[in-house]
Amino acid sequence: MRELTYYIAVTLDGFIAGPDGQFDAFLYGGDHMAALGARFPDAFPTAYAEAIGLTQDRALFDTVLMGWNTYAVGLPTLTSPYRHLRQVVFTHREAEPVEGVEFADEDPVPVVRRLKAEAGSGIWLCGGGALAAQLAGEIDRLVLKVHPVLFGDGIPLFGRSGYAPEAFTRTASTAFDSGVTLLEFRRSSSVRLRTPTPASRDR
């Protein structure tokens, strides 16, 4: 069974973006970048990886999931940001067809369960918070790039989904001189209390 990994940058106060989707305060330089490139090459945009000579062999991830707001960050110029991967964008909007991108207007949970049953390597949940809240019960691994910044407000790591207990076990912690800390967790199989999250139009 394939695993779903939520791999994302987050602030000390738990936000993945500012109130208007800002993310420029995250640290894009420092010793953590080379380490992340070595560990998670498939999670870099294809064009960026090509520019820096990073090999992307799909060994870790071969599929990426995005909500519309996450996907729209690169629009209108970057319509297929992870063209080395199978790209699935969950949205209720009517989107123009894009080669290499699948737009899904349906409950993401059964989609993910179908993907997990297919052959291949891992599935990467790229964002955003509302989509992560809907898929919280399907996340097998949580990998957080915790940046030493505070946003004060914005888009939470798991959206605004209300209280629904989940338990994860920390499997690794790596601190970098840049101030970024990589925290890795695996779902605690003995605790699975989440109730389904209502579908959101703001993924």
Backbone torsions as a table, in degrees:
resi	resn	phi	psi	omega
1	MET	NA	128.2	178.9
2	ARG	-70.7	155.1	-178.9
3	GLU	-108.3	149.8	174.7
4	LEU	-103.4	123.7	180.0
5	THR	-115.8	125.4	174.0
6	TYR	-93.8	102.3	-175.8
7	TYR	-115.5	116.2	-170.6
8	ILE	-161.0	156.4	174.1
9	ALA	-85.5	141.6	-178.0
10	VAL	-146.0	150.2	178.6
11	THR	-83.5	172.0	177.3
12	LEU	-62.2	-28.2	-180.0
13	ASP	-99.0	17.7	167.2
14	GLY	86.1	22.7	-179.9
15	PHE	-109.7	142.8	177.2
16	ILE	-99.2	-8.8	176.2
17	ALA	-165.1	163.8	177.8
18	GLY	-76.8	-177.5	-176.9
19	PRO	-57.8	-31.9	179.9
20	ASP	-108.5	24.5	178.5
21	GLY	84.5	11.3	-177.9
22	GLN	-68.2	142.0	175.9
23	PHE	-143.2	12.0	-175.7
24	ASP	-70.5	-13.1	179.4
25	ALA	-79.8	-11.7	174.8
26	PHE	-65.9	154.1	-175.9
27	LEU	-87.5	116.9	-179.2
28	TYR	-105.1	7.4	174.7
29	GLY	-133.3	149.4	-179.3
30	GLY	135.2	173.2	-175.3
31	ASP	-66.9	-17.6	179.1
32	HIS	-69.7	-25.6	-175.0
33	MET	-65.2	-45.6	179.6
34	ALA	-65.0	-39.1	179.9
35	ALA	-65.1	-40.9	179.6
36	LEU	-69.6	-34.7	176.6
37	GLY	-63.4	-36.7	178.9
38	ALA	-73.3	-37.7	-177.1
39	ARG	-83.7	-39.8	-171.6
40	PHE	-129.5	55.5	-176.4
41	PRO	-62.1	-31.5	-177.3
42	ASP	-70.6	-12.8	-177.3
43	ALA	-94.7	9.7	174.6
44	PHE	-97.2	144.3	175.2
45	PRO	-54.5	142.5	-174.3
46	THR	-57.0	-47.4	-177.0
47	ALA	-63.2	-38.8	179.2
48	TYR	-66.1	-43.4	179.8
49	ALA	-61.9	-41.5	178.8
50	GLU	-63.8	-39.1	-177.3
51	ALA	-66.0	-32.6	-177.9
52	ILE	-102.6	5.8	177.0
53	GLY	74.4	30.1	-179.1
54	LEU	-88.6	126.3	-179.9
55	THR	-81.1	128.1	178.7
56	GLN	-117.4	103.2	-174.7
57	ASP	-105.2	5.0	177.5
58	ARG	63.7	20.2	-179.9
59	ALA	-72.0	-33.1	-179.3
60	LEU	-90.6	-50.5	178.2
61	PHE	-129.3	140.8	169.9
62	ASP	-124.2	0.9	-179.8
63	THR	-140.2	138.4	176.5
64	VAL	-125.0	137.8	178.5
65	LEU	-112.5	136.1	179.9
66	MET	-139.7	148.0	165.2
67	GLY	-84.3	170.4	-176.3
68	TRP	-61.0	-43.9	-176.3
69	ASN	-62.8	-36.4	176.8
70	THR	-67.7	-45.3	179.1
71	TYR	-62.8	-38.6	-173.4
72	ALA	-71.5	-10.0	179.8
73	VAL	-55.8	-38.0	-177.2
74	GLY	-89.1	-5.1	-177.7
75	LEU	-75.4	151.7	2.5
76	PRO	-90.2	-4.4	-173.5
77	THR	-81.1	-38.0	-175.8
78	LEU	-107.0	93.8	-175.8
79	THR	-93.1	-16.1	179.7
80	SER	-136.0	75.4	-170.8
81	PRO	-66.4	-31.6	-177.7
82	TYR	-120.4	61.0	-172.3
83	ARG	-68.8	-11.3	174.7
84	HIS	-80.2	-8.6	-179.2
85	LEU	-116.2	164.1	166.5
86	ARG	-75.6	122.6	-174.6
87	GLN	-109.9	123.6	178.7
88	VAL	-120.9	120.4	-179.5
89	VAL	-112.0	121.5	179.1
90	PHE	-91.4	122.3	-178.6
91	THR	-160.2	150.3	173.1
92	HIS	-95.6	-1.4	179.2
93	ARG	-76.8	156.2	171.5
94	GLU	-87.0	113.8	-176.3
95	ALA	-111.4	143.9	175.4
96	GLU	-68.4	142.5	179.7
97	PRO	-58.5	139.6	177.0
98	VAL	-130.7	128.5	179.7
99	GLU	-61.3	128.4	177.8
100	GLY	88.2	-0.1	-179.3
101	VAL	-123.0	130.0	176.4
102	GLU	-104.8	123.6	177.4
103	PHE	-99.1	124.7	-175.3
104	ALA	-118.6	118.6	176.7
105	ASP	-107.0	69.6	-179.2
106	GLU	-156.9	170.8	178.0
107	ASP	-57.8	122.9	-176.5
108	PRO	-69.5	-22.2	-176.1
109	VAL	-62.4	-53.8	179.0
110	PRO	-64.2	-29.3	177.1
111	VAL	-63.4	-46.2	-179.9
112	VAL	-64.9	-39.0	179.2
113	ARG	-64.3	-36.1	176.0
114	ARG	-67.4	-42.4	179.6
115	LEU	-62.5	-40.3	-179.9
116	LYS	-62.6	-30.5	-177.7
117	ALA	-80.7	-10.8	-179.9
118	GLU	-83.5	162.7	175.2
119	ALA	-75.8	151.0	177.7
120	GLY	142.9	-174.4	177.0
121	SER	-91.9	-152.8	-171.6
122	GLY	-76.6	165.9	177.6
123	ILE	-111.7	128.4	-177.7
124	TRP	-105.9	122.0	171.5
125	LEU	-90.7	111.3	-174.4
126	CYS	-86.9	-29.2	-177.2
127	GLY	144.5	177.3	-0.5
128	GLY	-96.0	-161.3	-172.9
129	GLY	-63.8	-39.7	-179.0
130	ALA	-66.7	-40.2	177.4
131	LEU	-66.0	-39.1	178.1
132	ALA	-62.7	-37.5	177.9
133	ALA	-63.4	-41.0	179.0
134	GLN	-66.7	-31.6	-175.9
135	LEU	-100.9	9.4	-175.3
136	ALA	-54.5	-38.9	-179.1
137	GLY	-71.8	-11.7	-179.1
138	GLU	-103.7	-6.9	-177.2
139	ILE	-75.4	123.9	179.6
140	ASP	-93.7	-36.1	-179.1
141	ARG	-132.8	142.5	179.2
142	LEU	-123.1	119.2	-179.2
143	VAL	-124.2	111.5	-173.6
144	LEU	-110.7	126.8	170.9
145	LYS	-93.7	95.0	-174.0
146	VAL	-85.8	114.7	-177.9
147	HIS	-94.6	145.9	-176.4
148	PRO	-80.6	55.9	179.2
149	VAL	-136.3	157.4	174.9
150	LEU	-118.2	133.7	175.5
151	PHE	-97.5	-29.9	-179.4
152	GLY	82.2	-31.0	-179.9
153	ASP	-162.0	164.6	178.0
154	GLY	143.2	-149.7	-177.8
155	ILE	-95.5	114.3	-178.3
156	PRO	-68.5	159.8	-179.7
157	LEU	-53.2	-39.3	178.1
158	PHE	-121.2	38.8	176.1
159	GLY	59.1	-156.5	178.9
160	ARG	-117.0	68.5	-170.1
161	SER	-94.8	-2.6	-177.8
162	GLY	85.7	177.3	-175.6
163	TYR	-81.2	123.1	176.6
164	ALA	-153.3	101.4	-172.2
165	PRO	-58.6	137.2	172.9
166	GLU	-138.8	151.0	179.1
167	ALA	-128.7	132.4	176.8
168	PHE	-129.1	151.3	177.9
169	THR	-108.4	128.7	179.6
170	ARG	-69.9	131.5	-179.6
171	THR	-111.2	-20.7	179.8
172	ALA	-163.0	154.6	176.2
173	SER	-147.3	124.2	-178.4
174	THR	-128.4	121.0	179.1
175	ALA	-100.6	134.6	180.0
176	PHE	-110.0	156.2	179.2
177	ASP	-62.6	-24.7	179.4
178	SER	-65.5	-18.5	-175.4
179	GLY	104.4	-12.1	177.0
180	VAL	-77.4	139.9	175.4
181	THR	-121.6	129.6	177.7
182	LEU	-96.7	116.5	179.7
183	LEU	-111.4	129.7	-177.9
184	GLU	-121.5	134.1	-176.9
185	PHE	-134.3	153.2	171.8
186	ARG	-124.4	143.7	-179.7
187	ARG	-57.5	135.3	174.1
188	SER	-82.0	110.0	-171.8
189	SER	-64.4	-20.1	-176.8
190	SER	-80.0	-13.6	-178.8
191	VAL	-125.8	117.1	179.7
192	ARG	-149.1	80.9	-170.0
193	LEU	-104.7	-2.8	-173.7
194	ARG	-65.3	138.6	171.1
195	THR	-97.7	155.0	-176.6
196	PRO	-55.2	138.1	177.6
197	THR	-90.7	130.9	178.5
198	PRO	-56.6	145.0	179.7
199	ALA	-60.6	141.7	-178.6
200	SER	-115.4	143.7	176.0
201	ARG	-87.1	-6.1	-179.1
202	ASP	-116.4	81.5	-177.6
203	ARG	-95.0	NA	NA
